[in-house]
Amino acid sequence: MAFQLKPVKRDDLQMNVRGTTFSISGNISMTNPADILEPYIMNLHNKLVEEGIRKVTLDLTRLTFLNSAGIREIVNWILLLNSLPAEKRYAVHIKYSSRYLWQESSTSTFVYLNPDLISKEVI
């Protein structure tokens, strides 16, 4: 991956991209996580498409909590990915932790939205 995104550190939330891994860690419990998540995810999405990257890893293993509004932002990302022409789509491999019960059901929902491009792995 030829690009870097500036890391985000706010309260209990950290986001960064290293290589082809997008990591979200901490806790997303704020009322409107879209203010932080949406611009970062959009920037990442646009860079992936521009650079022709075919696969990215979403590392949630250190994300202790993600509220429903945060889940919606990841769903929106997947729906945006689904709307791309086939030749511009990229795969998202989600790594999640068995320590956090919410991650199993949420990641299953993400995979359901596009099982051809979204995969998951418990760590």
N, C-alpha and C positions, 0 to 999 in steps of 0.2 A: 504494500500500500504506500503510495507516494505522498500521502498527506498526513497531517497531524491536526487534531482539533484541540483547542485550548481546554485544559481540564476545568471542570466546574467544582467549586467547593463552597457549599452554603449550608450553614447550620449542621445538620446531621447527614447531608447528602453530598456524595462525591460522584462525578462522572468523568470518565476519560476514555480516550481511544489510543491504543498502542498496537501497532501492526494492524492486524485485522480483528482485534478484540475490542469491543465496546463494553466497558465495565460500569455498572451502577452499584454503589455500595452505600451503606448507611440505612437511612429510614426516610421513607416518603409518606408523610402523614399530613403535610400542609393542605390547606383548603383548596388551593388551585395549583397543583403541580404542573399544569400545562404551561404556566409562565416560564418554567425552567426547562421542562422536558421537551416541549414542542419545538422550540428553536434549535435545541441541540440535536434532536433526532432529525429534524428537517435538514440541518446542515450536514449531518452524517449521511443521510439518504442521498442528498444531492451529490456529495463527493463520491459516494459509491457508484452512482450511475455515471457521473462524469469520467471517473477513472476506469470504468468497466470492470470493477471488482465483482467477482462471481459468488463470493461467500464471506460472511462476517459472523463472528461469534458474539453473542450477547451473554455476558457473564453476570449472573445475578447471585452468585454464591455468597456474597457478603452483603446482600440487601436484606435487612432484617424484617422490613415491613414495606408494603406497597399498597396504598389505599385504592379504592375503586376508581377514583379519578386518574390515578397513575396507571392503573391497568388499562383504562380507556385510551391513554396516550400510546401505549404499546400496541393496542388493537388498531388504533388509527394508523400507526406506522405500517403494520402488516397490510391493512386495507389499501394504503397508498402503494405499497409494493405490488399488491395484486392488480392494481390499476395500470401498471406499466406494461408496455408491449413485451411480449415474451423474451425478445432478444436483449432487453435491458434489465430483466429481473435478476435478482441475486438471492442466494439462500441465506437463511439466518439459523445458525445453530445455537440453541440456548443451553447454557450450563446453569444448573440450579442446585441448591443444597437440600439434602434430606433433613437438615436441622429445622427448617422453617416449613410448617405444614401448608401454608397458603401457596407456596411455590409449586407444588405438585398440581393442584387444580388449575391455577392460573396458567402455567406453562402448557397444560393440556388444552386449554382454550385457545392459546396462541397457535398451537400445532393444528388444531381443528380448522382454523381459518384458512390454512393452506398447507396440507400435509405433504405436498410435493416440494415445497421450499422451506418449510419450518420444521426443524427437528429439535429434540431435546435430549439432555444427558444429565443424570443425577450424579452429583459429586459427593 
